[in-house]
Amino acid sequence: MIRKRVEAFYKEEKGSFNILSPGIGIFEIKVRVGDILYPGSYIGNLNLMGSISRVCLPENVSGIVKSGENNLLIFPVGHKTPILSLKSEVGKTQRVQNAVKDQKTDKSGKHEIIITAFTTGVFYTKPSPESPPFISSGSVIHKGTVLGLIEVMKSFNQIVFTGDEKYEKGKVKKVLEEDSSEVKQGDPLFLISVD
């Protein structure tokens, strides 16, 4: 099911962001404490009388999920009700503008790259509704591995791990968007660890 995409509101305070609901309804949170979120990252669903909106971070907000506003995964919200808070980690969560860019080194010495949507469309993690996903968290990938699809006007375009002259294989750390979700060009889709 394709859902309407809306941006959350936010309030910035001393090295953190409080993320606020964009409307009233029932909120279903889809991130966990410790998750790294990027501008445009999907954080949950807002359901108002059966109309579901996919709630994403604003373009200038990123960080690590510090806490939810309560221990529930599904809870009622009002307009600008707090949903969660992020610890600002600018160096770790800088937005990537190209499909394979912004390489970083984590504590283990491995680099992380983010693969983003090369166009606006509908993102699919599997070739058909009955099929298993192309990849999942923990999958080892090589140059040429198909990671997902983006549909634009009934045309299905493959998202392929291209690697580069230095990195020809990697491991999927996280799939950042849900299957059948609307994405914009530049939205982060996969976090990949390479060494």
C-alpha positions in Angstrom: 0.0 0.0 0.0 1.4 3.4 -1.0 1.1 6.0 1.7 1.2 9.8 1.5 4.6 11.2 2.7 4.7 14.0 5.2 7.5 15.7 7.1 7.5 15.8 10.9 7.9 19.1 12.8 10.9 19.5 15.1 12.3 21.7 17.9 16.1 22.1 18.3 17.6 22.1 21.8 21.3 22.0 22.8 22.7 19.2 20.7 19.4 17.4 20.1 16.2 17.5 18.1 12.7 16.9 19.5 10.6 15.4 16.7 6.9 16.4 16.7 3.9 14.9 15.0 2.7 16.6 11.8 -0.9 16.0 12.7 -3.4 14.2 14.9 -4.2 10.5 14.9 -2.6 7.3 16.0 1.2 7.2 15.5 3.1 3.9 14.9 6.8 4.4 15.5 9.2 2.5 13.2 12.6 3.4 14.6 14.5 2.2 17.7 16.9 3.8 20.2 20.3 3.9 18.7 19.2 4.0 15.0 21.0 6.6 12.9 18.5 8.8 11.0 19.2 11.0 8.0 17.3 13.9 6.6 14.2 12.4 4.9 14.4 9.1 6.9 11.1 7.3 7.5 10.2 7.3 11.2 6.7 5.9 11.4 3.1 6.0 10.3 0.3 8.5 11.2 -3.1 7.0 10.9 -6.1 9.3 10.9 -9.4 7.4 10.4 -7.8 4.9 8.0 -5.8 7.5 6.0 -2.1 6.6 6.6 0.7 9.0 6.1 4.4 8.0 6.1 6.2 10.4 8.5 9.8 11.4 7.6 12.4 13.7 9.1 12.7 17.2 7.7 15.5 17.9 5.3 17.7 19.6 7.8 17.4 17.2 10.7 19.6 14.1 11.4 20.9 12.3 14.4 20.8 9.1 16.6 17.5 8.1 18.2 18.0 9.0 21.8 14.6 8.0 23.1 10.9 7.7 22.3 8.4 9.9 24.1 6.9 6.9 25.7 7.5 3.1 25.8 4.6 2.4 23.4 5.1 1.6 19.7 1.6 2.8 18.8 0.1 5.8 20.6 -2.4 8.7 20.1 -0.9 12.1 19.1 -2.1 15.6 18.6 -0.7 18.3 16.3 3.0 18.9 17.3 2.9 16.2 20.0 6.5 14.9 20.8 7.2 11.6 19.1 10.9 11.0 19.8 14.2 12.8 20.4 17.5 12.6 18.4 21.0 13.3 19.5 22.6 15.5 16.9 25.6 13.7 15.4 26.5 15.8 12.4 29.7 13.9 11.4 27.8 10.5 11.5 24.6 11.5 9.9 25.5 13.9 7.1 23.1 13.6 4.1 24.4 12.1 0.9 23.6 13.7 -2.3 24.9 11.0 -4.7 24.1 7.3 -4.9 27.5 6.2 -3.4 29.1 9.0 -1.5 30.0 10.3 1.9 32.2 7.5 3.1 32.8 7.4 6.8 34.9 5.2 9.1 33.4 3.5 12.1 35.2 2.4 15.3 36.1 -1.0 13.7 37.9 0.7 10.8 35.2 -0.1 8.3 33.7 2.4 6.0 30.0 3.1 5.6 28.3 4.3 2.4 24.8 5.2 1.8 23.0 4.3 -1.3 20.3 6.8 -2.2 17.3 6.9 -4.6 18.5 8.0 -8.0 15.1 9.2 -8.9 11.6 9.9 -7.4 9.2 6.9 -7.5 8.0 3.9 -5.6 10.7 1.8 -3.8 10.4 -2.0 -3.7 12.6 -4.4 -1.7 11.5 -7.5 -3.7 10.8 -8.4 -7.3 7.2 -9.3 -6.7 4.8 -9.3 -3.8 5.2 -13.1 -3.2 9.0 -13.1 -3.6 11.6 -12.7 -0.8 13.5 -9.4 -0.6 16.5 -8.9 -2.9 18.6 -8.3 0.3 18.1 -7.7 4.0 20.2 -6.5 7.0 23.3 -8.6 7.2 23.3 -9.6 3.5 26.8 -9.8 1.9 26.7 -8.0 -1.4 29.1 -7.8 -4.4 29.5 -5.4 -7.3 26.5 -5.9 -9.5 24.1 -7.1 -6.7 20.5 -5.9 -7.2 19.4 -4.2 -3.9 15.9 -3.1 -4.9 13.7 -1.4 -7.5 12.3 2.0 -8.1 9.1 2.2 -10.2 8.5 5.3 -12.3 5.4 5.3 -14.6 5.2 1.5 -14.6 8.9 1.2 -15.5 10.9 -0.8 -12.9 14.5 0.4 -12.5 17.0 -1.7 -10.6 19.1 -0.3 -7.8 22.5 -2.0 -8.2 25.5 -2.0 -5.9 28.2 -0.6 -8.1 31.1 -0.5 -5.7 34.2 1.3 -7.0 37.8 0.6 -7.7 38.5 0.3 -3.9 35.3 -1.5 -2.7 33.8 -4.4 -4.6 31.9 -6.0 -1.8 30.1 -5.0 1.3 27.5 -5.9 4.0 24.0 -4.4 4.3 23.8 -2.8 7.7 20.3 -1.4 7.3 17.5 -1.0 4.8 16.3 2.5 5.5 12.9 2.5 3.7 9.9 0.1 3.7 8.7 -1.9 0.7 6.2 -0.1 -1.6 7.0 3.3 -0.2 7.2 6.6 -2.1 10.7 8.0 -2.2 12.2 11.2 -3.5 15.5 11.5 -5.5 18.3 11.6 -2.9 16.4 9.8 -0.1 18.7 7.3 1.8 17.7 3.7 1.0 20.6 1.5 2.2 23.4 1.8 4.7 26.3 -0.4 3.6 29.5 -1.3 5.4 32.6 -1.9 3.3 36.2 -2.7 4.1 
